[in-house]
Amino acid sequence: MSCREEEWLALSGLQHFAFCRRQWALIHIESQWQDNLRTVEGGLFHARAHDESQRERRGDTLILRGLPVFSARLGVTGKCDVVECHASPQGVPLHGEGGLWQPYPVEYKRGAPKVHNADALQLCAQAMCLEEMLCCTIPEGALFYGETRRRTVLPLTEALRGQVRDMLEEMHQLYHRGHTPKVRPSKACNACSLRELCLSVLLRRGQAGVYLRQAMEEA
């Protein structure tokens, strides 16, 4: 895909899009947002990970937090929670650092591992941005979940990369059209912070005229 820099999308939106296309459009096209307990807790959980002043060196590992990344090929921009750079002869040079380093992105999530792969897609997109910026190859990364306090290692397969490219292509098309997809109600709607803005119950009933007519008949 090819687009101007001002048309680049937020990398974090990939997770929203994978979870629910309508949720993504409400946030990133219509600029609507509403917090709930989960989003507030998630924000607090990410606070330290995104603290750019927290730059650590632990032996042969350099830890970068809140690292800005972008990809002109994918048309996205955002930040990585944490990028661990491990000293390696097969690595790449980093600005301000001696030696060669192998980047290893780590995405922090408040809850537990999920059934869907929204988190995996977001992490993979971060790695693809780093690869483009640093001219390197990143074969894997990790997802750290606050509920389990454990990492889940994620191989960044070609199949996963293909999903990232396909989803971002669809996101760019919807964004260019300014189109908000119709709702596809599921159990996940109950936990969505945009539930009251989305009005999934009304949309599930069909067209507004039909809903109003049924409501009047019931009254």
Buried (B, 14 or more C-beta within 10 A) or exposed (E): BEBEEEEBBBBBBBBBBBBBBBBBBBBBBEEBEBEBEEBEBBEEBBEEBBEEEEEEEEEEBBBBBBBEBBBBBBBBBBBBBBBBBBBEEEBBEBEEEEEBBBBBBBBBBBBEEBEEBBBBBBBBBBBBBBBBBBEBEBEBBBBBBBEEEEEBEBEBEEEBBEBBBEBBEEBBEBBEEEEBBEBEBEEBBEEBBBBEBBEBEEBEEEEEEEBEEEEEEEE
